[in-house]
Amino acid sequence: MPDFNDLKRSDFYYDLPEELIAQTPIEPRNASRMLVVGRESGDIEHRRFYNLCEYLRKGDLLVLNDSRVIPARIYGEKEDNGTFIEFLLLEQKENMVWEILCRPGKKAKPGTRFVFGGGKLRAEIVGVLEDGNRLARFECEGSIFAVLDEIGQMPLPPYIKEKLEDKERYQTVYSNELGSAAAPTAGLHFTREMLADIEAMGVNIAYVTLHVGLGTFRPVKEDRVLDHKMHSEHYELPERTARLINETRANGGRVIAVGTTSCRTLESVATFYNEIKPCEGYTDIFIYPGYKFKVLDGLITNFHLPESTLIMLVSAFLGYDKTMNAYKAAVEERYRFFSFGDCMLIV
């Protein structure tokens, strides 16, 4: 096990054959495989996601991220000469002003205007940020979200090469709050029927909102983990969720986060306020081995990229050696990896 004070990016490398990167979602959603690993013992079982109820107990609480992905990738042209442009909307800054990624970037100087969807959406570049991202002011009839739903494409991660036939397969069945540039993928395995079955057995379900930014996929470039700067994301923890978390903990139940985004939301609030209470704000919390968890008793999560901040978070929760051993087992058993892949349950 590496020294917590001198963690290296390379400590979190594992060898992944390219053919194990899932390109399409599995049907039905809950037929995905589930590697179950004991947080204390490190013991591993190979199950299916529809077996999840066997590992839950009456009085437990599942916390899910209800953020909904915006079809934020749009293709258009420069207004004056028809030059091709691609925009990826990252975050709404004010009513019709968004932070965007665009390419080719050299075509997007301040004052330049673009048109999308045959004129259904227009944009003007109004600023350039330090990291090269742009600020764009959009114009359209009615709601920009309705227009994006019509002309936009899902911002699938770069490792997915296959075309997505059904946009809803990159949304959780409980997605509700528009704002993410990427899906909280651990929740993609749930069906509505499974959620009903879980509640029927006396397990509570609560929601937080964390709008996932593309920083989720940003590689760790620094050799020393502690030198990495996390991206900031907007979160909200509602009153009902805060109450259920506090009641669950008081009654001896387990709080199980569905996904690293739910985990980061809960741990951020507990870190900022030393309690769980209704609130909203921005978090750039970075969880890596050595972190002391304040809320979580269990975690459902997909398999993450080598050397990513997300595998570091899982290692903090499960333990470094157990995590790397679980990933080794998943590769050997030919699990499907990343966004449309299989998952782990850690309890």
C-alpha positions in Angstrom: 0.0 0.0 0.0 1.4 3.4 -0.9 2.2 6.2 1.6 -0.9 8.4 1.9 1.2 11.5 2.1 3.1 10.7 -1.1 0.5 9.1 -3.4 1.5 8.9 -7.1 -0.9 8.9 -10.0 0.8 5.7 -11.2 -0.3 4.0 -7.9 -3.8 3.9 -9.4 -2.9 2.4 -12.8 -4.3 -0.9 -13.9 -4.1 -2.6 -17.3 -7.4 -2.6 -19.1 -7.9 -4.4 -22.4 -9.7 -2.0 -24.8 -12.4 -4.5 -25.6 -13.7 -4.3 -22.0 -14.7 -0.7 -22.4 -18.5 -0.9 -22.8 -19.7 0.8 -26.0 -23.5 0.3 -25.6 -25.9 0.0 -22.6 -27.0 -3.5 -21.7 -30.7 -4.4 -21.8 -32.5 -4.5 -19.5 -30.7 -2.0 -17.3 -30.6 -4.1 -14.2 -29.0 -7.1 -16.0 -25.6 -5.6 -15.7 -23.1 -7.6 -13.6 -22.3 -6.5 -10.1 -19.1 -7.2 -8.3 -19.9 -7.2 -4.5 -17.0 -6.6 -2.2 -17.0 -6.5 1.6 -15.6 -3.3 2.9 -14.1 -4.9 5.9 -13.2 -8.4 4.6 -12.4 -7.6 0.9 -14.3 -10.8 0.0 -15.7 -10.7 -3.6 -18.9 -12.1 -5.1 -20.0 -12.0 -8.7 -23.6 -11.2 -9.0 -26.1 -9.3 -11.2 -27.6 -5.8 -10.4 -31.1 -7.3 -10.0 -29.6 -9.1 -6.9 -29.1 -5.8 -5.1 -32.0 -6.2 -2.7 -30.3 -9.3 -1.2 -27.6 -6.9 0.2 -30.0 -4.2 1.5 -31.7 -4.2 4.9 -34.9 -2.6 6.2 -34.0 0.8 7.6 -31.2 1.4 5.1 -31.2 4.6 2.9 -30.1 4.8 -0.7 -29.1 8.3 -1.8 -29.3 8.9 -5.6 -28.3 11.9 -7.8 -31.3 13.1 -9.7 -29.3 15.4 -12.1 -30.4 15.1 -15.8 -27.9 15.3 -18.7 -28.4 18.1 -21.2 -28.1 17.0 -24.9 -25.4 19.6 -24.9 -23.3 18.8 -28.0 -24.5 20.9 -30.9 -23.2 21.3 -34.4 -23.5 24.5 -36.4 -21.7 27.1 -38.6 -20.3 30.5 -38.5 -23.0 33.0 -39.3 -21.0 35.0 -42.0 -19.3 32.2 -43.9 -20.7 28.8 -43.0 -17.5 27.4 -41.3 -18.3 24.3 -39.2 -18.3 24.6 -35.4 -19.0 22.2 -32.6 -20.2 23.5 -29.2 -20.4 21.6 -25.9 -22.4 23.4 -23.3 -20.8 23.0 -19.8 -22.6 25.2 -17.3 -25.2 27.9 -17.3 -23.8 31.1 -15.9 -26.8 33.3 -16.3 -30.1 33.1 -18.1 -28.8 32.6 -21.7 -25.0 32.7 -21.1 -23.2 29.4 -20.9 -19.6 28.3 -20.5 -18.8 26.1 -23.5 -16.1 24.1 -25.1 -15.9 24.6 -28.8 -13.8 23.4 -31.7 -12.1 24.6 -33.7 -11.5 27.1 -31.0 -9.6 29.5 -33.2 -12.9 30.2 -35.0 -14.6 31.4 -31.8 -13.2 34.8 -31.0 -15.3 37.3 -29.0 -17.9 38.9 -31.1 -18.2 35.9 -33.5 -21.7 34.7 -34.2 -22.8 31.1 -34.9 -26.1 29.5 -36.0 -27.3 26.0 -35.1 -30.2 23.8 -36.2 -31.0 25.9 -39.3 -31.5 29.0 -37.2 -33.4 27.4 -34.2 -30.5 28.5 -32.0 -28.0 31.3 -32.4 -25.0 32.2 -30.3 -22.4 35.0 -29.9 -19.0 34.5 -28.1 -18.9 37.1 -25.3 -15.7 36.0 -23.5 -12.7 33.7 -23.3 -11.8 32.1 -19.9 -8.4 31.3 -18.5 -8.6 27.7 -19.4 -9.6 28.4 -23.0 -13.3 27.7 -22.6 -15.6 30.3 -24.0 -18.7 32.2 -22.7 -21.5 32.2 -25.3 -24.8 34.2 -25.2 -27.6 32.2 -26.9 -30.8 33.4 -28.6 -33.8 31.2 -29.4 -37.6 31.2 -29.3 -38.9 29.8 -26.1 -36.8 27.5 -23.8 -33.2 26.8 -24.7 -33.6 23.4 -23.1 -36.5 22.5 -25.5 -34.3 23.5 -28.4 -31.3 21.5 -27.2 -33.6 18.5 -26.8 -34.5 18.9 -30.4 -31.1 19.5 -32.0 -28.6 18.5 -29.4 -26.7 15.2 -29.0 -25.7 13.5 -25.7 -22.2 14.4 -24.6 -20.9 10.9 -24.4 -17.4 10.3 -23.0 -14.6 10.2 -25.6 -14.0 6.4 -25.0 -17.5 5.6 -26.3 -17.3 5.4 -30.1 -20.7 3.8 -30.9 -23.7 6.0 -31.7 -26.3 6.1 -29.0 -29.7 5.1 -30.5 -31.9 6.2 -27.5 -31.0 9.4 -25.7 -32.8 8.2 -22.5 -30.3 5.3 -22.1 -27.7 7.9 -21.0 -30.2 9.2 -18.3 -31.2 7.5 -15.1 -34.9 6.6 -14.9 -35.2 9.1 -12.0 -33.3 12.0 -13.6 -35.2 15.2 -12.9 -33.0 18.3 -12.6 -31.4 19.5 -15.8 -27.8 20.5 -15.6 -25.2 17.8 -16.2 -22.7 17.5 -18.9 -22.2 13.7 -18.1 -24.5 11.1 -16.5 -24.1 9.9 -12.9 -23.6 6.5 -14.4 -23.9 4.3 -11.2 -27.6 5.0 -11.4 -28.1 3.8 -15.0 -28.6 0.2 -13.7 -31.8 1.0 -11.8 -35.3 0.3 -13.3 -38.5 1.9 -11.9 -39.6 -1.6 -10.9 -36.5 -2.1 -8.9 -36.8 1.2 -7.1 -40.4 0.2 -6.1 -39.2 -3.2 -4.9 -36.5 -1.6 -2.8 -39.0 0.8 -1.1 -41.4 -2.1 -0.6 -38.8 -3.9 1.6 -38.5 -0.9 3.9 -35.4 0.8 2.4 -35.8 4.5 2.0 -34.7 6.4 -1.2 -33.6 10.0 -1.2 -32.2 12.3 -3.7 -29.4 14.9 -4.0 -28.5 16.9 -7.1 -24.9 17.3 -8.2 -24.5 18.6 -11.8 -21.7 16.5 -13.3 -19.2 18.6 -15.2 -16.7 17.4 -17.8 -14.0 17.7 -15.2 -15.2 14.2 -14.2 -13.3 13.0 -17.3 -10.3 15.3 -16.8 -7.2 13.2 -16.4 -4.9 13.6 -13.4 -1.8 15.1 -15.0 0.4 15.7 -12.0 2.6 12.8 -10.9 1.8 13.6 -7.2 -1.8 13.1 -6.4 -2.0 16.0 -3.9 -1.0 18.5 -6.6 -4.2 17.8 -8.6 -6.8 20.6 -8.6 -10.4 19.3 -8.6 -13.1 20.9 -10.8 -16.0 22.6 -9.0 -19.6 21.4 -9.4 -22.9 22.7 -8.1 -24.8 20.5 -5.6 -28.1 20.7 -3.7 -29.1 18.6 -0.6 -32.9 19.0 0.0 -34.6 19.1 3.4 -36.2 15.6 3.1 -32.9 14.0 2.2 -31.1 15.7 5.2 -33.9 14.5 7.5 -33.8 10.9 6.2 -30.0 10.7 6.5 -30.0 11.9 10.1 -32.9 9.6 11.0 -31.2 6.6 9.3 -27.9 7.2 11.2 -29.8 7.7 14.5 -31.7 4.4 14.0 -28.6 2.3 13.1 -29.4 2.0 9.4 -26.8 2.3 6.6 -26.4 5.3 4.3 -25.5 3.9 0.8 -24.6 6.4 -1.9 -25.4 5.5 -5.5 -22.4 6.9 -7.4 -19.4 9.0 -6.6 -21.4 12.1 -7.2 -23.8 11.3 -4.4 -20.9 10.4 -2.3 -19.1 13.7 -3.0 -22.3 15.7 -2.2 -22.8 14.0 1.2 -19.2 14.2 2.2 -18.9 17.8 1.1 -21.9 18.9 3.2 -20.6 17.0 6.3 -17.1 18.5 5.8 -18.4 22.1 5.3 -20.9 22.1 8.1 -19.9 19.3 10.5 -23.5 18.0 10.1 -26.0 17.0 7.4 -28.4 19.8 6.7 -30.4 21.2 3.7 -28.1 23.4 1.6 -26.7 24.1 -1.8 -23.5 25.4 -3.2 -20.3 24.4 -5.1 -17.9 21.7 -4.1 -14.4 20.8 -5.3 -13.8 18.2 -2.6 -11.1 15.7 -3.5 -11.4 12.3 -1.8 -8.4 10.0 -1.9 -6.9 7.4 0.4 -6.4 8.7 3.9 -9.8 10.6 3.9 -12.0 9.8 6.8 -15.6 9.3 5.7 -18.3 11.1 7.8 -21.6 9.8 6.3 -21.2 6.8 4.0 -21.6 3.2 5.0 -21.9 1.7 1.5 -21.3 2.7 -2.2 -22.6 1.6 -5.6 -20.3 2.7 -8.3 -19.2 1.8 -11.8 -15.6 0.9 -12.8 -13.5 4.0 -13.4 -10.6 4.9 -15.6 -7.0 4.1 -14.5 -5.3 6.9 -12.6 -8.6 8.9 -12.3 -9.9 10.8 -9.3 -12.8 8.4 -9.1 -10.8 5.3 -8.6 -8.9 7.3 -5.9 -12.3 8.0 -4.2 -13.2 4.3 -4.3 -9.8 3.4 -2.9 -10.4 5.9 0.0 -13.7 4.1 0.8 -12.8 0.5 0.3 -9.0 0.6 1.0 -6.3 0.8 -1.6 -5.3 -2.9 -1.7 -8.9 -4.2 -1.7 -9.8 -1.8 -4.5 -6.9 -2.7 -6.8 -7.6 -6.4 -6.1 -11.3 -5.9 -7.0 -10.3 -4.2 -10.3 -7.9 -7.0 -11.0 -10.7 -9.5 -10.5 -13.1 -7.5 -12.7 -10.6 -7.5 -15.5 -9.9 -11.2 -15.2 -13.7 -12.0 -15.1 -14.1 -9.7 -18.1 -16.6 -7.2 -16.6 -17.7 -4.3 -18.8 -16.0 -1.0 -17.8 -16.9 2.7 -17.6 -20.1 4.6 -18.3 -22.2 1.9 -19.9 -20.4 -0.9 -18.1 -21.0 -3.1 -15.0 -20.8 -1.9 -11.3 -19.5 -2.6 -7.9 -21.4 -2.7 -4.6 -19.2 -2.0 -1.5 -20.9 -2.8 1.8 
